């Protein structure tokens, strides 16, 4: 199973997001996502999240929270994502990311962006300050068909 991290940096009612528009053969092409990537051998989820955030943004996170685990299942892939939010950082935002365009998005505009359906579910949980959670998201191709939050069905 692929192990990844994803982090959303929140500042003054805005969220730093990545519009995936630069990579060839990108499963996330055209989507808006948080900042993250694959956990490398010998790396903890925290270490991966900090490294990926620095590599993609140039920022060093100084205060973050581990919010939950999101398990993605589809007919041809599985992924376990460790989900974070962050509030404080040091450094200056990189103007260039080889995976897409980094943008500060007003919190109230996020729902209008091109997002994965499952991302809408966990972004809603993050906005509601849901305590640490485990979310299982089942896809059929690109369509979300089921969500299970802490063992209970959740509306999709």
C-alpha angles and dihedrals in degrees: 000000000000112000118206143160132223128189135187116203111210121201127166096332094318132103127210108233137172121230103208103221107125112061124086117233091014117167086204095050111152093005128119113231141160124261119279150095149187122330110240125220111285093013125121120222090253092052091048093049092050093046095046092047092051093045095049100037109019088235126125112216114223101176125031142148130221102226108176154312120268117196115199120198129181134158092269108024145034130200136179111205124193107214124212142173125203134197108180135045144160128226138034125297113258112240092211130058119169092216100054147304120315113219137172105232124196108245092236092055098054095087090060094057127097100267136159110261090239091053088058088057097052093038088057090051091049092049089052091051091239110189117249107312144183113221124187115200119191119198133191100203104310095337120100106226103170142014126192119190116196091336097314128102112258124200117258 
